[in-house]
């Protein structure tokens, strides 16, 4: 017969096993963005929960995510990704649906469904954490020809000579090419749905192709602007904001034609730590953790977060420049991302 003491020890072991800390792997975009997430989201969560998070860099897209899920060798648990990639990843079954009804209310008591911006909860697979934008910036010490102010100026190598650094993806570049070629912002995606519109965008990009420096990661953008590798760079706004504020770099952001969107936290399909991954996301998208993102000029997706935000920073947030920009269409890129990616890569080789 098993003694009461033995049963008690067995039960204690079962309980300790059930509450044992887990380690998950989260991936995001590194740089000042990742550092801010570490400060306001990961470190406080680990301290509060006892769970551990291995934090790794990721350069965007769905290729590596897809390879992990399809091979069954899932190494990531949580991923911070752009909504422009979320639509495709979710539709292809690469992410776990998130139980939105488990998100906590805001610090002021507002239910999550009302506290979050509508677009932040629009996709079943991701919870929005920031509003961000892609713009271009120039170095005031190296630019020649005056002060660039529009997307057309980015394509004017005669007036503004020098290299332009662009991320090596069709997204943003093709929209900007059409805007620079005279297409109204409200018609960009209608035009880009056509074969003629796609060719028109590539033809416009071809006018500056010899002056383009391609990069893969957002972390490279301020480096290229700083070391003279380019006089203008495409960048996530927070990267340039950080270089200006933290490092006193002589950079200037151009808001005309900025392509704004959201980033989300999502759970990778097939993770062995789904509950812990979801628990982290619920914490990371709370009012206080999200309020740290304006430190690097990204807008939080919860209204209740703004009571913690320094009012002097608000003019530097993408939400203050939406009228000058264009909302990136995640639906368009979910439908056309693969085919335009192939077409864009073929164009690069010509």
N, C-alpha and C positions, 0 to 999 in steps of 0.2 A: 504493500500500500504506500502511495506517495504521501509524505508528510505535509502538513500545512505550511511548514517552513519552505519546503521544496517548491510547493505550488506558488507561494508568495514570490520566491526568487524567479521562477519561470515567468510569472506575470510581470514582474518588474523588468525582466529582460525584454519581454514582448513590447512593453510600453516604451522602453528606452529606444528599441529598434524603430518603433513607429514614429517617434519624434526626432530621430537622428537627423542631424543637419545634412543637407544635400549640397552637391556642387553642380552648378549649371554653367554652360558656356553661352555668353551673350556676345553678339557681334554688332559693331556700329562703325561709324566713319572716322574714328580717330581724331587727332589734332585737338584743337581747343573745344570742339564739339564733344568728343569723347571725354575729355578732361572734365567738362562741365557736367556731363551725365554721371561720371564717376563721383564727383563731389556731391551732387544733389540727389542722385537716385541710387547708385550702386552701393556706395559706402554706408549711407544711412540704412538702406535695406539690410545689408549684411549685419550691421550692428544690432538692428532690431530683431531680425529673424533668426540669426545664427547660421543661416545658409551662406555658402560661398559662391562667388561668381568669378569665373575666368573670363576676362574681357579681352576680346580680340578685334583687330581691324578688318574692315570689309570695304571693298571699293565700289559696291553697287551692282545692279543687274541681277539676273536670276540664274545664270549659268552654273555657278558653284552650288547654289542651293538645290537646283534641279538634279545635279550630279549626285549629291549626297542622298536625296530622297529616293531617286530611282535606283540607286545601287543598294539601298538599305543600310548604308554606312553613314548614319546621321551623327555628325559631330557637333552641330550647333543646336541649341535649345531655343534661344530667343534671338530675334533679329530685328534691328532697326532698319527699315527700308523706306524708300520713297514710294509714295502712292502710285506714281507712274509705273512702278514695277509690281506693286501690290496686286493690282487687278489681274495681271497675267499670272502671278504666282498662285493666287487664290483660285482662279478659274482652272488652273492645271493641277490642283490638288497638292500643292507643295507646302501648304500651311494648314494648321488646325483652326477650325472655327473658334472664335472667342466668345465665351458666355457674357455678353454685354450687361445682362441683368445683375451680374455680380460686382460691377464697378461701384466703388463707394461714392457716397454723396460728397459734394464739395464741403470745404471747411465751414462755409456759411449755412450748410444744411440743404442746399439746392440739390435735387436729385441729379445723378450723373447724366441722364438723358436730356435734361434741360441745361445743365452746366457746360457740357461740351458743345463746341461748334458743331453744327449739323454734319459737316463733311468729315469730322473726326471719327464718327461712328458709322459712316455710310457703307463700309465694307465689312462683312461678317468676320473677316480674318484678321483685322488689325485695329488697334486703338491709337488714334492720332495723338502725338505728343508735341509737335511744333508746327507752326506755319513758317515756311522758309521760302527763299526765292533764289533763282539763278539770275545774276546780272553780270555786267562786265565792269572792270575797274582799270584805271590807268595809273601810272607812276608819274606824279607831277614833276619829278626831277629829270625824267627821260623822254617825256612826250614832246613831240614837235608838231607844229601846225596849229596850235591853239588848244582849246578846251573841248574835248569830245562831249557831246550831249545826247546823241541819239544812236539807235541801232545802225542807222545808215552810216554814221561816222566810223563804226567798227569795220565796215566794208570799204571805206574810202582810204585806200593805201597811198593815194597821191597827196591828199591833204594831210594825212596822219601816217607817215611812213614808219615802217618797223614791223616786227613779228607780232602776230596775234596768237595767244595760247587758248586752245579750245579742248574741251573734254572729248575723247574719241568715241562719241556715240551720236546717233542721228538725232536723239532727243535734244531739244532746245536749238541745236544748230539749224535744223530744217525750218523750225518756226521762225527763227531770227532771219534766215535767208529770205523767206517770203515777206516778212515785214519790211526788210531793207529793200526789197524789190517792189514795194508799193502796195502790198496786199493789206487791207484793213485788218486790225487784230481780230475783229468779230468774225472774219471770214477765213482765217488761217486754216482751221481744221477742215472746213468744207473744201478748200482748194487742195489741201494736202491728202485728201482721200482719193484724188484723181491721179492717174498716171502722169498727166500733163503737169499737175501741180508738184508732184514729187520730182519730176525732171527739172522743173523750173527752180526748185529749191537747190538741187544739186548743181545746176548751172550757175546759180548765184554764188554758191560756195566756191565753185571753180574759179571765180574771178579773184579770189584771195588765196587760193590753195597753196601757191608757192610761198606765201607769207604766214602760213599756219604752223604752229608748233603744237603737236598733239600730246595730251597727257591722259592718264587713266584715273588718278585719284585727286580729290579736291585738295588734299594737302600740298600738292605740287603747285597749285595756282599762285599763292602768295610768294612762294620761292622763286618762281619764274619771273614775277614782277619785280622782285627785290634784286635778283642777281643780273637783271638785264637780258634774260632769255626772251622776254617779250615786253612790248610797251603797253599792251592791253591784254587782259586775261579774263576769261569766263570764270566765274567763281560762285560758290554758295555765299550769300551775303555775310554770313557769320565769320567766314574765314578772313574776309577783308576787314570787317569791323574789328576783329581781334588784333589784326596786324596794326591797325591804326591806333586803337586804344591802348593795347598792352605793350606794343613795341615802337610806337610813334613813327610808323612808316608813312612816307609821303604819298599815300594812295588816295584816290578819289573814286567813289562809287557812282555809277551811272544807272539811274533807275528806269529810264525809258525802255520799254519793251521787256522789263523783267518778267520772268516766267515763274510764277509762284505756285506753291503746292504744299502738301503736308508730308511729314514723316510719321511713320507709325511703328509701334512695337507689335511684333507678331510672334507666334509660336510655330516652330518648324514641325511639319508633319513627320510623325514617327519618332519624336523625342521620347526618351524613357523617363523624362522628368516633367511631364506636361503640367501637373498640378503646381509644382514649384515655379515653373516658368510663368504660369498664369498668375500666381501669387505675386511674383515680382512685378508683372505688368500692372496689376491693380495698385501696387504701392507706387511705382514709378510715374503713374499718370494721376496721382493725387494732386490736390491744389498746391501744396507747398513744394514738392519735388519739381513740378512743372514751372513754378515761378522762378527757378534758377536759370532757365534757358535764355531769358533776355540779357543775361550777363554777356552773351555772345550774339545778341541781336536777333534771336529767334523768338517768335511769339508763342506763348503757351496756348493750348487749345481749350482750356477751361476759363470761363469768365471769372470764377472765384479766385484764380491765381493772381489776377492783376492787382489785388489789394496789397500784394507783397512786392510789386515791381516798382523800381525807381522811376518816377514820372519823367525824368530827364532822358531816359532811354527810349521811351515810347516813340518819338519821331524817327528813331533809327530802326524800328521794327518793320518788317515787310507789310504788316497790316496798315501802316501809314502811307503806303505807296501802291495800293492795289489798283487805283485808277490809272496809273501809268503803266500797269503791267497786263499780263494775260494769264488766266488760270490754265495751268497745264492740264490737258485732257488725258486722264489715266485710261478712260474707256477707249479713246483713239489708239493709244499706244499698246493697250492689251490686244486690240484687233490687228494692228499693223506693225507692232514692234518687231516681230520676227522677220517678216518680209522686208521691211525697211532696213532692218539691221543687215540683212544679206546684201541688199542693194547698195547701202552705204559703204559696206566693206569692199564691195566690188569697185565702187567709185574711188575709194582710197588707193586701190592698186593701179589705177589707170595713170 
